[in-house]
């Protein structure tokens, strides 16, 4: 009995998840632990959000119309992409599956870039897992390092950044839902917990969002840096894929 390539790929991805046993935020923190900015590469804030200058640390979130990818007359949002030849065919299949997953629950359609495209995502294996937030114009790198970043949920996470979404714990209403324990945060990393004026699209705070980091993210002592309130026992930051609220926000932002 012969198995289709897509089914074999699914089995390989599932096997990778089981082997790691980590949430998306843990995978990203592990992959980016030794990130060192090289010439031509961005700075990272909040673990995996790319910025080019110090001034952008306190910049407004992606709220402008230009920051979103445009909708066509057929109601679809086409986002051009290029996958670097750094990746093997198996690795490309993991990335492609992540790209194609958006078409099953939204009007987002990732398609291969053409010579006429002015803005596009260049998916490359650079140092770690990271993305800019929203459409930044021209060639826009999304890094998915071959070592440590090639998981379905990690691909979805970075693509959501590129579509304009920030992390759940930076939500404008987060203080009603989590308590941030800065005394446990690595010195110099406090800025990763800044609140920003996010576009929450009328959805509730989601402890199970693929954009929510885990309890001990950026911890200097292994103690929690975030605790859910009022129930501290609620599962936090353990998403393996996009939640229903992630999907609702995406469809609301792009009016799918």
Backbone as CSV, one residue per row, in Angstrom:
resi,resn,N_x,N_y,N_z,CA_x,CA_y,CA_z,C_x,C_y,C_z
1,UNK,0.843,-1.198,0.000,0.000,0.000,0.000,0.875,1.244,0.000
2,UNK,0.636,2.153,-0.935,1.441,3.356,-1.035,0.703,4.519,-0.385
3,UNK,1.430,5.334,0.365,0.867,6.507,1.013,1.177,7.744,0.184
4,UNK,0.229,8.666,0.122,0.478,9.915,-0.607,1.551,10.720,0.101
5,UNK,2.224,11.591,-0.684,3.290,12.416,-0.106,2.741,13.327,0.979
6,UNK,1.509,13.883,0.754,0.926,14.785,1.740,0.656,14.060,3.054
7,UNK,0.228,12.773,2.959,-0.057,12.021,4.175,1.237,11.674,4.911
8,UNK,2.271,11.325,4.146,3.570,11.040,4.754,4.091,12.271,5.472
9,UNK,3.924,13.436,4.817,4.367,14.692,5.433,3.633,14.932,6.737
10,UNK,2.304,14.693,6.741,1.519,14.882,7.946,2.018,13.985,9.070
11,UNK,2.362,12.761,8.736,2.886,11.848,9.743,4.214,12.335,10.296
12,UNK,5.071,12.854,9.409,6.366,13.361,9.846,6.215,14.559,10.763
13,UNK,5.284,15.457,10.421,5.051,16.636,11.251,4.523,16.219,12.617
14,UNK,3.542,15.303,12.614,2.971,14.833,13.876,4.039,14.191,14.744
15,UNK,4.938,13.435,14.094,6.027,12.799,14.818,6.944,13.834,15.441
16,UNK,7.198,14.926,14.699,8.056,15.988,15.215,7.432,16.641,16.428
17,UNK,6.111,16.874,16.370,5.430,17.468,17.519,5.581,16.579,18.747
18,UNK,5.324,15.278,18.528,5.383,14.347,19.650,6.783,14.298,20.240
19,UNK,7.783,14.357,19.379,9.173,14.303,19.834,9.497,15.529,20.673
20,UNK,9.063,16.708,20.230,9.363,17.933,20.953,8.516,18.047,22.220
21,UNK,7.201,17.780,22.101,6.316,17.922,23.247,6.258,19.332,23.778
22,UNK,6.478,20.322,22.917,6.532,21.712,23.345,5.439,22.531,22.679
23,UNK,5.017,23.602,23.355,4.086,24.547,22.746,4.845,25.402,21.746
24,UNK,4.090,26.139,20.937,4.733,26.985,19.925,5.653,28.016,20.563
25,UNK,5.233,28.612,21.681,6.068,29.636,22.307,7.355,29.054,22.882
26,UNK,7.279,27.823,23.393,8.489,27.172,23.900,9.444,26.832,22.759
27,UNK,8.873,26.398,21.630,9.704,26.096,20.460,10.443,27.344,20.000
28,UNK,9.716,28.464,19.933,10.322,29.712,19.464,11.394,30.204,20.428
29,UNK,11.101,30.156,21.737,12.104,30.614,22.702,13.362,29.753,22.632
30,UNK,13.167,28.456,22.471,14.306,27.533,22.363,15.122,27.827,21.100
31,UNK,14.423,28.042,19.994,15.109,28.281,18.716,15.832,29.620,18.693
32,UNK,15.288,30.612,19.424,15.858,31.966,19.386,16.751,32.278,20.577
33,UNK,17.019,31.287,21.416,17.776,31.516,22.648,19.146,32.129,22.401
34,UNK,19.777,31.742,21.306,21.129,32.235,21.027,21.154,33.196,19.845
35,UNK,20.016,33.887,19.630,19.951,34.824,18.504,20.941,35.965,18.702
36,UNK,21.782,36.163,17.713,22.717,37.283,17.682,22.478,38.032,16.381
37,UNK,22.204,39.314,16.492,21.913,40.096,15.290,23.153,40.186,14.411
38,UNK,22.979,39.783,13.171,24.055,39.865,12.193,23.771,41.005,11.233
39,UNK,24.772,41.380,10.465,24.594,42.467,9.505,23.454,42.128,8.546
40,UNK,22.541,43.078,8.389,21.415,42.878,7.497,20.232,42.180,8.139
41,UNK,20.371,41.796,9.415,19.274,41.149,10.116,18.649,42.106,11.123
42,UNK,17.378,41.859,11.499,16.676,42.759,12.412,16.993,42.494,13.876
43,UNK,16.606,43.440,14.734,16.544,43.184,16.167,15.246,42.432,16.436
44,UNK,15.208,41.705,17.547,14.000,40.993,17.920,13.463,41.515,19.244
45,UNK,12.155,41.747,19.298,11.487,42.048,20.551,10.403,41.009,20.773
46,UNK,10.024,40.818,22.034,9.013,39.820,22.390,9.364,38.434,21.859
47,UNK,10.647,38.196,21.710,11.116,36.869,21.322,11.272,36.651,19.842
48,UNK,10.281,37.113,19.036,10.337,36.772,17.608,9.767,37.841,16.682
49,UNK,9.517,39.058,17.202,9.025,40.141,16.356,10.207,40.972,15.871
50,UNK,10.338,41.081,14.560,11.471,41.772,13.956,11.225,43.273,13.878
51,UNK,12.240,44.053,14.271,12.236,45.505,14.091,13.619,45.909,13.600
52,UNK,13.695,47.052,12.933,14.975,47.468,12.356,15.697,48.535,13.173
53,UNK,14.962,49.266,14.020,15.582,50.330,14.814,15.077,50.290,16.249
54,UNK,15.853,50.856,17.173,15.468,50.938,18.579,14.152,51.690,18.746
55,UNK,13.935,52.707,17.910,12.737,53.539,18.014,11.466,52.730,17.845
56,UNK,11.566,51.623,17.097,10.380,50.812,16.824,9.920,50.008,18.034
57,UNK,10.756,49.951,19.090,10.354,49.204,20.282,9.068,49.759,20.877
58,UNK,8.889,51.068,20.772,7.718,51.706,21.347,6.757,52.219,20.274
59,UNK,6.897,51.703,19.079,6.048,52.161,17.980,4.634,51.623,18.139
60,UNK,3.686,52.288,17.481,2.308,51.812,17.492,2.229,50.455,16.803
61,UNK,1.287,49.631,17.210,1.128,48.329,16.543,0.592,48.504,15.130
62,UNK,0.479,47.396,14.436,0.011,47.420,13.054,-1.484,47.719,13.015
63,UNK,-1.837,48.991,12.837,-3.247,49.375,12.819,-3.642,50.131,11.551
64,UNK,-2.680,50.561,10.767,-2.997,51.330,9.563,-3.488,50.415,8.447
65,UNK,-4.213,50.997,7.503,-4.732,50.194,6.393,-3.588,49.648,5.547
66,UNK,-2.498,50.404,5.430,-1.364,49.929,4.618,-0.716,48.702,5.237
67,UNK,-0.833,48.593,6.531,-0.202,47.486,7.236,-0.861,46.147,6.911
68,UNK,-2.088,46.201,6.439,-2.788,44.978,6.059,-2.500,44.658,4.586
69,UNK,-2.634,43.396,4.239,-2.517,42.968,2.845,-3.850,43.219,2.165
70,UNK,-3.822,43.662,0.930,-5.021,44.109,0.243,-5.970,42.996,-0.186
71,UNK,-7.264,43.354,-0.194,-8.293,42.424,-0.641,-8.607,42.689,-2.110
72,UNK,-8.790,41.622,-2.868,-9.098,41.730,-4.292,-10.605,41.747,-4.510
73,UNK,-11.009,41.990,-5.732,-12.433,42.105,-6.057,-13.200,40.809,-5.821
74,UNK,-12.498,39.684,-5.777,-13.172,38.407,-5.537,-13.344,38.111,-4.041
75,UNK,-12.955,39.074,-3.203,-13.112,38.907,-1.762,-11.971,38.188,-1.084
76,UNK,-10.974,37.770,-1.840,-9.826,37.067,-1.279,-8.664,38.034,-1.031
77,UNK,-7.830,37.691,-0.061,-6.614,38.454,0.247,-5.432,37.605,-0.194
78,UNK,-4.792,37.996,-1.284,-3.677,37.213,-1.834,-2.347,37.753,-1.300
79,UNK,-1.604,36.878,-0.638,-0.310,37.253,-0.071,0.772,36.483,-0.827
80,UNK,1.560,37.176,-1.649,2.610,36.491,-2.412,3.731,36.004,-1.493
81,UNK,4.308,34.874,-1.833,5.413,34.356,-1.036,6.437,33.664,-1.926
82,UNK,7.641,33.594,-1.408,8.731,32.839,-2.042,9.371,31.996,-0.952
83,UNK,9.582,30.715,-1.220,10.259,29.827,-0.278,11.686,29.594,-0.774
84,UNK,12.643,29.932,0.049,14.049,29.817,-0.320,14.434,28.379,-0.661
85,UNK,15.378,28.257,-1.562,15.905,26.935,-1.935,16.812,26.345,-0.865
86,UNK,16.966,27.059,0.260,17.712,26.516,1.399,17.014,25.276,1.951
87,UNK,15.692,25.208,1.763,14.902,24.141,2.358,14.846,22.906,1.463
88,UNK,14.815,21.747,2.107,14.634,20.486,1.376,13.175,20.372,0.954
89,UNK,12.862,19.394,0.115,11.478,19.208,-0.327,10.577,18.882,0.863
90,UNK,11.058,18.100,1.808,10.258,17.774,3.000,10.015,19.028,3.820
91,UNK,11.038,19.857,4.000,10.886,21.089,4.775,9.928,22.059,4.083
92,UNK,10.029,22.137,2.755,9.103,22.998,2.008,7.665,22.529,2.179
93,UNK,7.459,21.218,2.283,6.102,20.697,2.434,5.502,21.099,3.785
94,UNK,6.319,21.188,4.824,5.842,21.650,6.133,5.415,23.108,6.039
95,UNK,6.243,23.926,5.385,5.928,25.346,5.222,4.671,25.516,4.379
96,UNK,4.599,24.772,3.274,3.450,24.880,2.379,2.169,24.485,3.083
97,UNK,2.236,23.452,3.900,1.042,23.037,4.645,0.575,24.157,5.572
98,UNK,1.513,24.852,6.207,1.156,25.980,7.060,0.522,27.107,6.263
99,UNK,1.087,27.406,5.110,0.540,28.448,4.239,-0.871,28.090,3.785
100,UNK,-1.043,26.859,3.355,-2.329,26.430,2.802,-3.405,26.284,3.864
101,UNK,-3.011,26.121,5.132,-4.006,25.932,6.187,-4.929,27.138,6.306
102,UNK,-4.430,28.336,5.974,-5.232,29.548,6.121,-6.435,29.560,5.182
103,UNK,-6.327,28.896,4.051,-7.433,28.904,3.087,-8.620,28.084,3.564
104,UNK,-8.427,27.231,4.554,-9.518,26.382,5.040,-10.418,27.102,6.033
105,UNK,-9.964,28.251,6.576,-10.793,28.945,7.574,-10.817,30.465,7.407
106,UNK,-10.290,30.979,6.291,-10.278,32.430,6.095,-10.244,32.758,4.605
107,UNK,-10.258,34.057,4.309,-10.158,34.501,2.914,-8.705,34.758,2.521
108,UNK,-7.769,34.417,3.396,-6.345,34.588,3.099,-5.891,33.487,2.147
109,UNK,-5.215,33.893,1.086,-4.667,32.936,0.127,-3.201,33.276,-0.107
110,UNK,-2.323,32.444,0.392,-0.900,32.610,0.092,-0.640,31.989,-1.278
111,UNK,0.016,32.733,-2.156,0.323,32.217,-3.490,1.759,32.550,-3.854
112,UNK,2.384,31.738,-4.698,3.770,32.012,-5.115,3.894,33.401,-5.741
113,UNK,4.991,34.076,-5.436,5.187,35.433,-5.938,5.429,35.451,-7.441
114,UNK,5.064,36.581,-8.047,5.268,36.806,-9.477,6.160,38.021,-9.660
115,UNK,6.678,38.180,-10.855,7.592,39.292,-11.129,6.911,40.646,-10.977
116,UNK,5.591,40.682,-11.052,4.861,41.943,-10.957,4.516,42.329,-9.515
117,UNK,4.767,41.444,-8.552,4.441,41.738,-7.158,5.409,42.762,-6.568
118,UNK,4.863,43.770,-5.922,5.694,44.773,-5.271,6.024,44.392,-3.832
119,UNK,5.099,43.714,-3.170,5.280,43.281,-1.787,5.120,41.766,-1.714
120,UNK,6.005,41.118,-0.987,5.893,39.660,-0.855,6.678,39.182,0.368
121,UNK,6.334,37.970,0.815,7.043,37.331,1.915,8.142,36.440,1.352
122,UNK,9.328,36.607,1.886,10.448,35.747,1.511,10.731,34.840,2.703
123,UNK,10.348,33.577,2.594,10.492,32.636,3.702,11.869,31.993,3.608
124,UNK,12.703,32.287,4.607,14.108,31.892,4.568,14.518,31.209,5.865
125,UNK,15.615,30.467,5.790,16.202,29.872,6.980,17.337,30.771,7.443
126,UNK,16.982,31.768,8.267,18.000,32.626,8.862,18.231,32.165,10.293
127,UNK,18.621,33.070,11.159,18.941,32.714,12.539,17.681,32.778,13.390
128,UNK,17.021,31.642,13.619,15.844,31.599,14.468,14.522,31.710,13.731
129,UNK,13.437,31.871,14.533,12.070,32.020,14.012,11.629,33.456,14.276
130,UNK,11.289,34.215,13.247,10.840,35.588,13.457,10.134,36.153,12.230
131,UNK,9.406,37.243,12.471,8.685,37.923,11.405,8.449,39.376,11.797
132,UNK,8.300,40.237,10.801,7.808,41.587,11.032,6.308,41.508,11.250
133,UNK,5.726,42.539,11.871,4.283,42.573,12.095,3.610,43.368,10.984
134,UNK,2.719,42.702,10.250,1.997,43.348,9.165,2.829,43.494,7.911
135,UNK,2.206,44.007,6.868,2.897,44.226,5.592,3.837,45.405,5.725
136,UNK,5.112,45.194,5.478,6.092,46.263,5.632,6.549,46.843,4.304
137,UNK,6.216,46.174,3.203,6.553,46.689,1.877,7.796,46.058,1.286
138,UNK,7.733,45.751,-0.008,8.861,45.119,-0.700,9.075,43.690,-0.240
139,UNK,10.317,43.252,-0.328,10.675,41.926,0.161,10.630,41.924,1.681
140,UNK,9.869,41.025,2.251,9.663,40.963,3.692,10.021,39.574,4.184
141,UNK,11.113,39.474,4.927,11.607,38.161,5.350,10.793,37.606,6.517
142,UNK,10.457,36.336,6.409,9.952,35.532,7.523,10.992,34.434,7.714
143,UNK,11.612,34.410,8.876,12.661,33.418,9.115,12.096,32.188,9.813
144,UNK,12.343,31.035,9.208,12.005,29.746,9.799,13.256,28.875,9.693
145,UNK,14.098,28.980,10.697,15.367,28.262,10.653,15.144,26.765,10.501
146,UNK,15.928,26.147,9.640,15.788,24.710,9.406,16.001,23.935,10.700
147,UNK,16.819,24.470,11.563,17.077,23.835,12.849,16.222,24.502,13.920
148,UNK,15.061,23.908,14.216,14.277,24.366,15.353,12.966,25.063,15.080
149,UNK,12.685,25.458,13.830,11.483,26.261,13.573,10.454,25.607,12.667
150,UNK,10.768,24.471,12.099,9.881,23.900,11.088,8.829,22.981,11.695
151,UNK,7.810,23.650,12.256,6.646,22.973,12.814,5.404,23.712,12.314
152,UNK,4.309,22.984,12.164,3.080,23.586,11.641,2.647,24.793,12.463
153,UNK,2.666,24.660,13.800,2.197,25.758,14.644,3.146,26.959,14.610
154,UNK,4.428,26.704,14.444,5.401,27.797,14.360,5.217,28.567,13.057
155,UNK,4.959,27.843,11.978,4.693,28.489,10.695,3.450,29.377,10.818
156,UNK,2.374,28.854,11.408,1.155,29.643,11.586,1.417,30.886,12.435
157,UNK,2.171,30.735,13.519,2.477,31.844,14.418,3.179,32.982,13.685
158,UNK,4.236,32.640,12.937,4.995,33.686,12.242,4.177,34.307,11.109
159,UNK,3.338,33.518,10.459,2.489,34.071,9.397,1.443,35.013,9.983
160,UNK,0.933,34.724,11.172,-0.009,35.635,11.822,0.658,36.974,12.141
161,UNK,1.917,36.931,12.551,2.660,38.195,12.719,2.683,38.963,11.394
162,UNK,3.035,38.266,10.331,3.154,38.923,9.017,1.815,39.475,8.542
163,UNK,0.722,38.897,9.018,-0.614,39.365,8.650,-1.079,40.526,9.527
164,UNK,-0.311,40.841,10.588,-0.613,42.023,11.386,-0.904,41.787,12.849
165,UNK,-0.664,40.576,13.358,-1.038,40.265,14.733,0.156,40.247,15.681
166,UNK,-0.102,40.745,16.902,0.896,40.755,17.965,0.647,39.585,18.912
167,UNK,1.449,39.497,19.966,1.286,38.435,20.949,0.107,38.721,21.874
168,UNK,-0.511,37.664,22.355,-1.694,37.797,23.207,-1.369,38.537,24.503
169,UNK,-0.193,38.268,25.089,0.121,38.866,26.387,0.409,40.363,26.323
170,UNK,0.474,40.934,25.116,0.660,42.376,24.995,-0.666,43.102,24.751
171,UNK,-1.780,42.365,24.756,-3.100,42.956,24.527,-3.365,44.121,25.473
172,UNK,-4.128,45.072,24.984,-4.457,46.258,25.769,-5.226,45.922,27.046
173,UNK,-5.954,44.801,27.051,-6.751,44.429,28.228,-6.131,43.283,29.019
174,UNK,-4.863,43.017,28.806,-4.256,41.834,29.405,-4.241,41.868,30.934
175,UNK,-4.192,43.065,31.540,-4.119,43.131,33.006,-5.378,42.618,33.674
176,UNK,-6.446,42.459,32.913,-7.675,41.882,33.454,-7.648,40.357,33.418
177,UNK,-6.622,39.810,32.779,-6.613,38.364,32.543,-5.324,37.664,32.961
178,UNK,-4.214,38.382,32.962,-2.951,37.806,33.446,-2.234,38.827,34.331
179,UNK,-1.451,38.304,35.257,-0.602,39.162,36.087,0.834,38.932,35.629
180,UNK,1.509,39.993,35.216,2.892,39.896,34.771,3.809,40.104,35.967
181,UNK,4.714,39.156,36.194,5.628,39.193,37.343,7.013,39.625,36.865
182,UNK,7.210,40.937,36.781,8.463,41.462,36.243,9.663,41.102,37.106
183,UNK,9.424,40.805,38.395,10.537,40.433,39.267,11.185,39.124,38.843
184,UNK,10.490,38.336,38.016,11.048,37.068,37.546,11.603,37.151,36.126
185,UNK,11.505,38.327,35.514,11.924,38.493,34.123,13.424,38.802,34.045
186,UNK,14.076,38.209,33.070,15.498,38.480,32.838,15.718,39.985,32.687
187,UNK,16.717,40.509,33.366,17.019,41.941,33.301,17.256,42.369,31.856
188,UNK,16.588,43.437,31.445,16.707,43.929,30.080,15.645,43.383,29.153
189,UNK,14.858,42.424,29.630,13.815,41.815,28.808,12.409,42.298,29.193
190,UNK,12.347,43.261,30.103,11.042,43.732,30.573,10.179,44.303,29.447
191,UNK,10.848,44.871,28.444,10.096,45.479,27.335,9.257,44.455,26.577
192,UNK,9.580,43.184,26.727,8.809,42.145,26.043,7.394,41.999,26.595
193,UNK,7.132,42.649,27.714,5.809,42.562,28.328,5.068,43.900,28.287
194,UNK,5.481,44.778,27.401,4.779,46.061,27.269,3.368,45.819,26.758
195,UNK,2.445,46.629,27.216,1.090,46.581,26.675,1.031,47.507,25.464
196,UNK,0.298,47.102,24.449,0.125,47.946,23.270,-1.355,48.023,22.904
197,UNK,-1.693,49.002,22.133,-3.087,49.250,21.773,-3.500,48.313,20.640
198,UNK,-3.669,47.061,20.998,-3.931,46.022,19.996,-5.349,46.079,19.447
199,UNK,-5.512,45.507,18.264,-6.826,45.362,17.656,-7.359,43.984,18.035
200,UNK,-8.196,43.930,19.060,-8.645,42.642,19.579,-9.850,42.073,18.846
201,UNK,-10.404,42.866,17.936,-11.488,42.406,17.064,-12.686,41.841,17.829
202,UNK,-12.924,42.394,19.017,-14.094,41.986,19.782,-14.043,40.578,20.346
203,UNK,-12.866,39.974,20.355,-12.728,38.612,20.884,-12.186,38.656,22.307
204,UNK,-12.518,37.661,23.132,-12.028,37.638,24.512,-10.549,37.290,24.572
205,UNK,-9.940,37.606,25.725,-8.556,37.190,25.941,-8.501,35.674,25.834
206,UNK,-7.486,35.171,25.144,-7.438,33.743,24.836,-6.147,33.116,25.349
207,UNK,-6.263,32.405,26.480,-5.101,31.720,27.054,-4.583,30.629,26.121
208,UNK,-5.460,30.156,25.222,-5.087,29.075,24.314,-4.720,29.545,22.919
209,UNK,-4.513,30.857,22.759,-4.121,31.388,21.453,-2.729,30.902,21.067
210,UNK,-2.525,30.707,19.770,-1.200,30.336,19.274,-0.239,31.511,19.420
211,UNK,-0.776,32.703,19.760,0.045,33.900,19.953,0.341,34.171,21.432
212,UNK,-0.131,33.304,22.330,0.107,33.465,23.769,1.377,32.723,24.189
213,UNK,2.287,33.432,24.857,3.512,32.787,25.338,3.254,32.024,26.638
214,UNK,4.143,31.081,26.942,3.960,30.207,28.090,4.376,30.893,29.396
215,UNK,4.036,30.276,30.495,4.149,30.887,31.818,5.526,31.424,32.167
216,UNK,6.561,30.724,31.781,7.908,31.109,32.213,8.720,31.783,31.108
217,UNK,8.041,32.334,30.098,8.759,33.011,29.008,9.615,34.144,29.569
218,UNK,10.878,34.180,29.161,11.846,35.202,29.563,12.126,35.190,31.068
219,UNK,11.942,34.039,31.706,12.172,33.947,33.151,13.660,33.826,33.460
220,UNK,14.099,34.489,34.525,15.504,34.424,34.930,15.747,33.360,35.996
221,UNK,14.665,32.824,36.548,14.815,31.908,37.669,13.912,30.676,37.595
222,UNK,13.285,30.470,36.436,12.401,29.331,36.282,11.024,29.530,36.874
223,UNK,10.800,30.677,37.495,9.496,31.000,38.066,8.620,31.670,37.013
224,UNK,7.297,31.633,37.193,6.404,32.224,36.193,6.634,33.711,35.981
225,UNK,6.515,34.128,34.755,6.533,35.556,34.433,5.120,36.044,34.136
226,UNK,4.186,35.104,33.950,2.776,35.411,33.722,1.927,34.396,34.467
227,UNK,0.890,34.904,35.133,-0.033,34.032,35.858,-1.458,34.434,35.489
228,UNK,-2.288,33.482,35.061,-3.681,33.810,34.746,-4.422,34.287,35.996
229,UNK,-5.351,35.219,35.824,-6.216,35.665,36.907,-7.671,35.670,36.416
230,UNK,-8.606,35.352,37.277,-8.455,35.075,38.720,-8.034,33.640,39.026
231,UNK,-8.120,32.728,38.052,-7.778,31.324,38.280,-6.370,31.054,37.783
232,UNK,-5.438,30.954,38.688,-4.035,30.780,38.308,-3.743,29.412,37.724
233,UNK,-4.702,28.484,37.816,-4.482,27.126,37.325,-4.876,26.936,35.863
234,UNK,-5.411,27.980,35.257,-5.812,27.876,33.857,-4.584,27.587,32.985
235,UNK,-4.744,26.695,32.022,-3.658,26.378,31.082,-3.293,27.631,30.294
236,UNK,-2.002,27.884,30.157,-1.535,29.129,29.536,-0.411,28.854,28.543
237,UNK,-0.620,29.292,27.305,0.457,29.225,26.319,0.835,27.836,25.868
238,UNK,-0.140,26.948,25.786,0.160,25.566,25.387,-0.402,25.199,24.020
239,UNK,-0.711,26.203,23.205,-1.356,25.952,21.908,-0.469,25.140,20.971
240,UNK,-1.109,24.220,20.254,-0.426,23.449,19.221,-0.812,23.925,17.824
241,UNK,-1.861,24.737,17.744,-2.270,25.315,16.468,-3.193,26.501,16.754
242,UNK,-3.614,27.208,15.720,-4.472,28.365,15.893,-5.782,27.984,16.584
243,UNK,-6.221,28.839,17.504,-7.469,28.606,18.220,-8.642,29.204,17.446
244,UNK,-9.854,28.934,17.916,-11.034,29.508,17.262,-11.029,31.025,17.349
245,UNK,-10.504,31.576,18.446,-10.419,33.038,18.568,-9.362,33.630,17.634
246,UNK,-8.263,32.912,17.437,-7.255,33.362,16.461,-7.901,33.486,15.084
247,UNK,-8.696,32.492,14.739,-9.355,32.470,13.431,-10.395,33.589,13.335
248,UNK,-11.166,33.800,14.414,-12.164,34.875,14.424,-11.513,36.242,14.225
249,UNK,-10.393,36.478,14.914,-9.695,37.762,14.794,-9.200,37.989,13.373
250,UNK,-8.640,36.943,12.808,-8.122,37.038,11.444,-9.245,37.381,10.467
251,UNK,-10.347,36.682,10.579,-11.469,36.924,9.675,-12.106,38.287,9.891
252,UNK,-12.084,38.764,11.127,-12.630,40.078,11.434,-11.742,41.189,10.885
253,UNK,-10.424,41.059,11.100,-9.490,42.082,10.637,-9.555,42.246,9.120
254,UNK,-9.639,41.119,8.418,-9.638,41.156,6.943,-11.050,41.096,6.348
255,UNK,-12.058,41.159,7.233,-13.448,41.182,6.778,-13.750,40.031,5.806
256,UNK,-13.330,38.855,6.221,-13.543,37.662,5.396,-15.015,37.246,5.428
